[in-house]
Amino acid sequence: MAIRLMIMRWRQKSKRLQKIIGKQVIEIEVLKNGRTVSEKINAVKELKEKRGSVKESCELLGISRSSYYG
């Protein structure tokens, strides 16, 4: 039982780290490309399909949700 618990915790930690890495990749890509607001809105649309969170995607790309919905 202890080994199963350790494996389960490791998998949870792995998922959290993968999410963090994914965010960092997006942040680096945005910084490299210097995207316009309209390009960032399009990126939010793409991320929304993959992740399902407009709020998180807007935060990552540095735009307000009102810009996305506006």
TAJO-V367114 format. One line per field, one symbol per residue. phi: phi as a letter, one per 40 degrees, with the letter a starting at -180 (. if undefined). psi: psi as a letter, one per 20 degrees, with the letter a starting at -180 (. if undefined). burial: I if it has 9 or more other C-alpha atoms within 8 Angstrom, else O. A space follows every 50 residues. Layout:
phi: ???
psi: ???
burial: ???
//
This chain:
phi: .ccccccccccccccccccccdcccccccccccfccccccccccdccdcc bgbcdccccccgbccccccc
psi: hhgggggghggggggghhggggghgggggghgilqrghhhghhggghghh hjogggggghikqqhhhgi.
burial: OOOOOOOOOOOOOOOOOOOOOOIOOIIOOIOOOOOOOOOIIOOIIOIIOO OOOIOOIIIIIOIOIOOIOO
//
